[in-house]
Amino acid sequence: MKRLALLRISWITLRRDRLGVLLYALVPVIFLSIFASVFQGFGRNGDSKVRIAMLDLDGSPAARSLERAVRESSERIDLVEIPGDDVTAADRQVASGSFPAAVVIPPGFGAAVGRATAKIPPLVVRYDPANPIAPDFARGVLASATWKGLAPQMLGRQINVLQMVAGPLTSGQRQLAEALRKAGSGGGEPPPTVESLATATQVPIDGGAVTIGQGGPSLVTYYTAAIGVMFMLFSALSTTGWLLEDQERGVLDRLRTSGIGPWTVLLNRFVFAILVGSLQIAVMLAWAAAVFGVRFFSVRQMVALLVVIPAVAAASAGLGLLITGIARTRRQQTTIGTITVLILSAVGGSMIPTFLMPPNLKAIGQWAFNARAIDAMQQVLWYTTSDDTLPAMLGRIGPALALIATTTVICLVGARVAMSRWQ
């Protein structure tokens, strides 16, 4: 029984630590719910939609039929028509980050579909390489939609092509059918006419990645921002937590007796956390550039980063101070802070790319400042084009900066109110 006493003491200690019980019991359930919402929504229902731009350069009834079939073929396609005169219009939409992919119906598409001897110009899929799911998803939906939306035209082409290659005689048709049967069973090579038959009775799909920004590695660029913001939160949690240690050792009491007020102490720790967080993300960016080819060397990108990084570090520091003010011990601060940072990172895009998230979870994440911070850094690191100006870049990230600044102010005021009990 004496040996079991240590086990009983451990159980009593855990039971008395309510935050510890919360960490062990509730957090896994929260994370399971987040990840299950993401992958269940993407794989089993139509809630998780992929926004695809469509540029119709043809304007024919066949093009409109194809567009209608694409909308009906998949509940997970959110098809948005965009204006433009050529493929570069679609490229601009993708390069700006407005859409992960765009489908272009080329001129002459409808006329070619209606003639058996005409070569059908390929549909063009242009995509953002930062999203590895959207292009293949768009191609698959297009491939199925062409037969659904263009069934009369495609069947008519098949009949016309069959008459061209087999002739009007029934014996020729029988010979072609026999050749196809043998080729299908592996007993022989198909005749040359089969290739022309297959080519003439399908809609080709072409395309490629849009060159975005400096042409660096897309997903590495995303995770440079995502991981950088997450660890900035952990860094702020650590540096602001030193205030609790100073409180427990009586350092803050001695500072008060020397005339240093609570706001001064708070703001000094706030500024220190900003400096540490900014330095941390700067080291990550330098490593990403040197080792993984992330590019952010233009003057406008540098200036934009000098605005974004301290702003994100300030919001992280404010959140760390708020958690520090709420906690009564350093252990509580570490527990509450770890739970908060992990949940923010999960819904904000540090762990799961936002393009995988269902709309409801994505909408929740957009209220988290770290999600807006990742978006802002993505705009600077990835979606900057040679035509961008600094005012245009700052205009795009302005809403994110506004939310980040609001979060900073709210957290600072909340931290000051929470720390008033320390006096």
C-alpha positions as CSV (number, residue, x, y, z in Angstrom):
1,M,0.0,0.0,0.0
2,K,2.9,2.4,0.7
3,R,4.0,2.1,-3.0
4,L,0.4,3.0,-4.1
5,A,0.5,6.1,-1.9
6,L,2.7,7.8,-4.4
7,L,0.2,7.0,-7.1
8,R,-2.6,8.4,-4.9
9,I,-0.6,11.6,-4.2
10,S,-0.1,12.1,-7.9
11,W,-3.8,11.7,-8.6
12,I,-4.8,14.2,-5.8
13,T,-2.3,16.7,-7.2
14,L,-3.7,16.4,-10.7
15,R,-7.3,16.6,-9.5
16,R,-6.6,19.8,-7.6
17,D,-5.0,21.3,-10.7
18,R,-8.2,22.2,-12.6
19,L,-6.3,23.7,-15.5
20,G,-4.2,20.6,-15.8
21,V,-7.3,18.5,-16.0
22,L,-8.6,20.9,-18.6
23,L,-5.5,20.5,-20.6
24,Y,-5.6,16.7,-20.4
25,A,-9.3,16.2,-21.0
26,L,-10.8,19.1,-22.9
27,V,-8.0,20.2,-25.3
28,P,-7.8,16.8,-27.2
29,V,-11.6,17.0,-27.7
30,I,-11.3,20.5,-29.1
31,F,-8.5,19.5,-31.5
32,L,-10.4,16.4,-32.6
33,S,-13.4,18.6,-33.3
34,I,-11.3,21.1,-35.4
35,F,-9.5,18.5,-37.4
36,A,-12.7,16.4,-37.9
37,S,-14.6,19.4,-39.1
38,V,-11.9,20.1,-41.6
39,F,-11.4,16.7,-43.1
40,Q,-15.0,15.5,-42.7
41,G,-16.3,18.6,-44.4
42,F,-13.8,18.4,-47.2
43,G,-14.3,14.7,-47.9
44,R,-18.0,13.9,-47.3
45,N,-20.2,16.9,-48.0
46,G,-20.5,20.0,-50.0
47,D,-19.8,22.6,-47.2
48,S,-16.1,23.0,-48.2
49,K,-16.1,24.7,-51.5
50,V,-13.3,25.6,-53.8
51,R,-13.7,29.0,-55.4
52,I,-12.9,28.8,-59.1
53,A,-12.9,31.7,-61.5
54,M,-14.3,31.2,-65.0
55,L,-13.4,33.4,-67.9
56,D,-15.6,32.8,-71.0
57,L,-13.8,34.1,-74.1
58,D,-16.2,32.3,-76.5
59,G,-19.7,33.3,-75.5
60,S,-21.3,30.4,-77.4
61,P,-24.3,28.3,-76.3
62,A,-21.8,25.4,-75.8
63,A,-19.7,27.5,-73.5
64,R,-22.8,28.4,-71.5
65,S,-23.8,24.8,-71.4
66,L,-20.4,23.8,-70.1
67,E,-20.5,26.5,-67.4
68,R,-23.9,25.3,-66.3
69,A,-22.7,21.7,-66.2
70,V,-19.7,22.7,-64.1
71,R,-21.9,24.3,-61.5
72,E,-24.2,21.2,-61.4
73,S,-21.4,18.6,-61.4
74,S,-20.0,19.4,-58.0
75,E,-21.5,21.0,-54.9
76,R,-17.9,21.9,-53.8
77,I,-17.3,24.2,-56.7
78,D,-18.0,27.9,-56.2
79,L,-17.8,29.1,-59.8
80,V,-17.4,32.9,-60.2
81,E,-17.5,34.6,-63.6
82,I,-14.8,37.2,-64.2
83,P,-14.5,39.8,-67.0
84,G,-11.5,39.9,-69.3
85,D,-10.3,39.7,-72.9
86,D,-7.6,37.1,-72.6
87,V,-5.9,34.5,-70.4
88,T,-3.9,37.2,-68.6
89,A,-7.1,38.5,-67.0
90,A,-7.5,35.1,-65.3
91,D,-3.8,35.1,-64.4
92,R,-4.2,38.4,-62.6
93,Q,-7.0,37.1,-60.5
94,V,-5.0,34.1,-59.5
95,A,-1.8,36.0,-58.9
96,S,-3.6,38.4,-56.6
97,G,-4.8,35.6,-54.4
98,S,-8.5,36.2,-55.2
99,F,-8.9,32.6,-56.6
100,P,-6.8,29.5,-56.3
101,A,-7.6,28.5,-59.9
102,A,-9.3,29.9,-63.0
103,V,-10.9,28.1,-66.0
104,V,-10.7,29.8,-69.4
105,I,-13.0,28.8,-72.3
106,P,-11.0,29.8,-75.4
107,P,-12.5,31.6,-78.5
108,G,-13.9,29.3,-81.1
109,F,-14.7,26.5,-78.5
110,G,-18.4,26.2,-79.4
111,A,-17.9,26.3,-83.1
112,A,-15.2,23.6,-83.0
113,V,-17.4,21.3,-80.8
114,G,-20.1,21.5,-83.4
115,R,-17.9,20.2,-86.3
116,A,-16.5,16.7,-86.3
117,T,-13.4,17.6,-88.3
118,A,-12.5,20.7,-86.3
119,K,-9.9,20.5,-83.6
120,I,-11.3,21.5,-80.3
121,P,-9.2,24.2,-78.6
122,P,-8.3,23.1,-75.1
123,L,-9.9,24.5,-72.0
124,V,-7.3,26.2,-69.9
125,V,-6.8,25.8,-66.2
126,R,-4.6,28.4,-64.6
127,Y,-3.8,27.9,-60.9
128,D,-1.9,29.1,-57.9
129,P,0.8,26.6,-57.0
130,A,0.3,27.4,-53.3
131,N,-2.9,25.4,-53.4
132,P,-2.1,21.9,-54.6
133,I,-5.8,20.8,-54.5
134,A,-7.6,23.3,-56.6
135,P,-6.0,22.6,-60.1
136,D,-6.6,18.8,-60.1
137,F,-10.0,19.3,-58.6
138,A,-10.9,21.8,-61.3
139,R,-9.6,19.5,-64.1
140,G,-11.6,16.5,-62.7
141,V,-14.8,18.5,-62.5
142,L,-14.3,19.9,-66.1
143,A,-13.7,16.4,-67.5
144,S,-16.9,15.1,-66.1
145,A,-18.9,18.3,-66.9
146,T,-17.9,18.3,-70.6
147,W,-19.9,15.1,-71.2
148,K,-22.8,16.2,-69.0
149,G,-23.1,19.7,-70.5
150,L,-22.1,18.9,-74.1
151,A,-23.7,15.5,-74.5
152,P,-25.6,16.3,-77.7
153,Q,-22.5,17.9,-79.4
154,M,-20.1,15.2,-78.3
155,L,-22.4,12.3,-79.3
156,G,-22.9,14.0,-82.6
157,R,-19.2,14.2,-83.1
158,Q,-18.8,10.5,-82.2
159,I,-21.4,9.5,-84.9
160,N,-19.8,11.7,-87.5
161,V,-16.3,10.5,-86.7
162,L,-17.4,6.9,-86.7
163,Q,-18.9,7.4,-90.2
164,M,-15.6,9.0,-91.3
165,V,-13.3,6.3,-90.1
166,A,-15.5,3.2,-90.6
167,G,-17.5,4.3,-93.7
168,P,-21.1,3.7,-94.4
169,L,-20.7,-0.1,-94.8
170,T,-21.7,-2.3,-92.0
171,S,-18.7,-4.5,-92.7
172,G,-16.3,-1.6,-92.0
173,Q,-18.1,-0.9,-88.8
174,R,-17.7,-4.6,-87.8
175,Q,-14.0,-4.5,-88.6
176,L,-13.5,-1.4,-86.5
177,A,-15.5,-3.0,-83.6
178,E,-13.4,-6.1,-83.9
179,A,-10.1,-4.2,-83.8
180,L,-11.3,-2.2,-80.8
181,R,-12.3,-5.5,-79.0
182,K,-8.9,-7.1,-79.6
183,A,-7.1,-3.9,-78.5
184,G,-9.3,-3.7,-75.3
185,S,-8.6,-7.3,-74.4
186,G,-4.9,-7.0,-74.9
187,G,-4.7,-9.1,-78.0
188,G,-3.5,-6.6,-80.4
189,E,-2.6,-3.0,-81.2
190,P,-5.5,-0.6,-82.0
191,P,-5.6,0.7,-85.6
192,P,-4.4,4.3,-86.2
193,T,-7.9,5.5,-86.6
194,V,-8.6,4.8,-83.0
195,E,-6.3,7.6,-81.9
196,S,-8.0,10.1,-84.1
197,L,-11.4,8.8,-82.8
198,A,-10.4,9.3,-79.2
199,T,-8.9,12.7,-79.9
200,A,-11.9,13.9,-81.8
201,T,-14.4,12.8,-79.1
202,Q,-12.9,14.4,-76.1
203,V,-12.4,18.0,-74.9
204,P,-8.7,18.7,-74.2
205,I,-7.8,20.4,-71.0
206,D,-4.6,22.4,-70.8
207,G,-3.0,24.9,-68.5
208,G,-0.4,25.4,-65.9
209,A,0.8,27.3,-62.8
210,V,0.6,31.1,-62.7
211,T,3.9,32.8,-62.0
212,I,3.4,34.6,-58.7
213,G,5.6,37.0,-56.9
214,Q,9.3,36.2,-57.0
215,G,8.6,32.6,-58.0
216,G,9.7,31.0,-54.7
217,P,8.4,27.7,-53.3
218,S,4.7,28.2,-52.6
219,L,3.9,26.0,-49.7
220,V,7.3,26.8,-48.0
221,T,6.3,30.4,-48.2
222,Y,2.9,29.7,-46.7
223,Y,4.4,27.8,-43.8
224,T,7.1,30.3,-43.2
225,A,4.4,32.8,-42.3
226,A,2.2,30.2,-40.5
227,I,4.9,28.7,-38.3
228,G,6.5,32.1,-37.8
229,V,3.3,33.5,-36.3
230,M,2.7,30.4,-34.1
231,F,6.1,30.5,-32.6
232,M,5.8,34.3,-32.2
233,L,2.8,33.6,-30.0
234,F,4.8,31.1,-27.9
235,S,7.7,33.5,-27.6
236,A,5.4,36.3,-26.4
237,L,3.9,33.9,-23.9
238,S,7.3,33.1,-22.5
239,T,8.7,36.6,-22.3
240,T,5.5,38.1,-20.7
241,G,5.4,35.3,-18.2
242,W,8.5,36.6,-16.5
243,L,6.2,39.2,-14.9
244,L,4.7,36.5,-12.8
245,E,8.1,35.4,-11.6
246,D,8.9,39.0,-10.8
247,Q,5.7,39.3,-8.9
248,E,6.4,36.1,-6.9
249,R,9.9,37.3,-6.0
250,G,8.7,40.7,-5.0
251,V,10.5,42.5,-7.8
252,L,7.4,44.4,-8.8
253,D,6.8,45.6,-5.3
254,R,10.3,47.1,-5.2
255,L,9.7,48.8,-8.5
256,R,6.5,50.4,-7.3
257,T,8.2,51.7,-4.2
258,S,10.9,53.3,-6.4
259,G,8.2,55.2,-8.3
260,I,7.9,53.0,-11.4
261,G,4.1,52.6,-12.1
262,P,2.3,49.5,-13.4
263,W,1.8,51.0,-16.9
264,T,5.6,51.5,-17.2
265,V,6.3,47.9,-16.2
266,L,3.6,46.7,-18.5
267,L,4.8,48.7,-21.5
268,N,8.4,47.8,-21.0
269,R,7.6,44.1,-21.0
270,F,5.3,44.8,-24.0
271,V,8.1,46.4,-26.0
272,F,10.6,43.7,-25.0
273,A,8.3,41.0,-26.2
274,I,7.8,42.9,-29.5
275,L,11.6,43.1,-30.0
276,V,12.1,39.4,-29.2
277,G,9.2,38.3,-31.5
278,S,10.4,40.5,-34.4
279,L,13.9,39.1,-34.1
280,Q,12.6,35.6,-34.0
281,I,10.6,36.0,-37.2
282,A,13.4,37.8,-38.9
283,V,15.7,34.8,-38.2
284,M,13.1,32.5,-39.7
285,L,12.7,34.6,-42.8
286,A,16.5,34.7,-43.3
287,W,16.7,30.9,-42.9
288,A,13.8,30.4,-45.3
289,A,15.5,32.6,-47.9
290,A,18.9,31.1,-47.6
291,V,17.9,27.4,-47.4
292,F,14.4,27.1,-49.1
293,G,14.5,29.9,-51.6
294,V,11.8,32.2,-50.2
295,R,12.1,35.6,-51.9
296,F,11.2,38.9,-50.3
297,F,14.1,41.1,-51.4
298,S,12.3,44.0,-53.2
299,V,12.2,47.3,-51.4
300,R,8.4,47.4,-51.2
301,Q,8.3,43.9,-49.6
302,M,11.0,44.9,-47.1
303,V,9.0,48.0,-46.1
304,A,5.8,46.0,-45.9
305,L,7.4,43.4,-43.7
306,L,8.8,46.2,-41.4
307,V,5.1,47.2,-40.9
308,V,3.6,43.7,-40.6
309,I,6.1,41.9,-38.4
310,P,6.1,44.5,-35.5
311,A,2.3,44.7,-35.7
312,V,1.9,40.9,-35.3
313,A,4.6,40.8,-32.6
314,A,2.6,43.6,-30.7
315,A,-0.6,41.6,-30.9
316,S,1.2,38.5,-29.7
317,A,2.7,40.4,-26.8
318,G,-0.6,41.9,-25.9
319,L,-2.2,38.5,-25.8
320,G,0.7,37.1,-23.7
321,L,0.2,40.0,-21.2
322,L,-3.5,39.4,-21.0
323,I,-3.0,35.7,-20.3
324,T,-0.3,36.6,-17.8
325,G,-2.7,39.0,-16.0
326,I,-5.4,36.4,-15.8
327,A,-3.2,33.7,-14.4
328,R,-2.3,33.5,-10.7
329,T,0.9,31.4,-11.1
330,R,3.5,30.8,-13.8
331,R,2.2,27.3,-14.1
332,Q,-1.3,28.5,-14.7
333,Q,0.0,31.0,-17.3
334,T,1.8,28.3,-19.2
335,T,-1.2,26.0,-19.2
336,I,-3.7,28.7,-20.3
337,G,-1.3,30.1,-22.8
338,T,-0.5,26.8,-24.4
339,I,-4.2,25.9,-24.8
340,T,-4.9,29.4,-26.2
341,V,-2.0,29.4,-28.7
342,L,-2.7,25.8,-29.9
343,I,-6.4,26.6,-30.5
344,L,-5.6,29.9,-32.3
345,S,-3.0,28.1,-34.4
346,A,-5.4,25.3,-35.3
347,V,-8.2,27.7,-36.4
348,G,-5.9,30.4,-37.8
349,G,-4.1,28.3,-40.4
350,S,-0.7,27.5,-38.7
351,M,-1.5,23.8,-38.5
352,I,-4.0,23.4,-41.3
353,P,-4.0,25.5,-44.5
354,T,-7.1,27.6,-44.6
355,F,-8.0,26.4,-48.1
356,L,-8.8,23.0,-46.6
357,M,-11.2,24.4,-44.0
358,P,-15.0,24.4,-44.3
359,P,-16.6,27.9,-44.5
360,N,-17.8,27.9,-41.0
361,L,-14.4,27.1,-39.5
362,K,-12.7,29.5,-41.9
363,A,-15.1,32.3,-40.8
364,I,-14.3,31.7,-37.1
365,G,-10.6,31.8,-37.9
366,Q,-10.9,35.1,-39.7
367,W,-11.7,36.7,-36.4
368,A,-8.4,35.5,-35.0
369,F,-5.6,38.0,-35.4
370,N,-3.1,35.3,-36.2
371,A,-5.1,34.2,-39.2
372,R,-5.1,37.7,-40.6
373,A,-1.4,38.0,-39.8
374,I,-0.7,34.9,-41.9
375,D,-2.8,36.3,-44.7
376,A,-1.0,39.6,-44.6
377,M,2.4,37.9,-44.6
378,Q,1.3,35.8,-47.6
379,Q,0.3,38.9,-49.5
380,V,3.8,40.3,-48.9
381,L,5.9,37.1,-49.4
382,W,3.9,35.3,-52.1
383,Y,1.3,37.5,-53.9
384,T,3.5,40.5,-54.6
385,T,3.9,41.1,-58.3
386,S,6.3,43.3,-60.3
387,D,3.4,45.7,-60.9
388,D,2.6,46.2,-57.3
389,T,3.4,49.5,-55.5
390,L,3.9,49.9,-51.8
391,P,0.6,51.8,-51.3
392,A,-1.3,49.0,-53.2
393,M,0.4,46.3,-51.0
394,L,-0.4,48.2,-47.8
395,G,-4.0,48.7,-49.0
396,R,-4.5,45.0,-49.4
397,I,-3.1,44.2,-46.0
398,G,-4.8,47.2,-44.4
399,P,-7.9,45.4,-43.1
400,A,-5.7,42.7,-41.5
401,L,-3.5,45.4,-39.9
402,A,-6.6,47.1,-38.5
403,L,-7.8,43.9,-36.9
404,I,-4.3,43.2,-35.5
405,A,-4.1,46.7,-34.0
406,T,-7.6,46.4,-32.5
407,T,-6.6,43.1,-30.9
408,T,-3.4,44.6,-29.5
409,V,-5.3,47.5,-27.8
410,I,-8.0,45.3,-26.3
411,C,-5.4,42.8,-25.0
412,L,-3.3,45.6,-23.5
413,V,-6.2,47.2,-21.7
414,G,-7.4,43.8,-20.5
415,A,-4.0,43.0,-19.2
416,R,-3.8,46.3,-17.3
417,V,-7.2,45.7,-15.7
418,A,-6.3,42.0,-14.8
419,M,-3.0,43.1,-13.3
420,S,-4.6,45.7,-11.0
421,R,-5.2,42.9,-8.5
422,W,-1.4,42.5,-8.1
423,Q,-1.1,45.9,-6.4
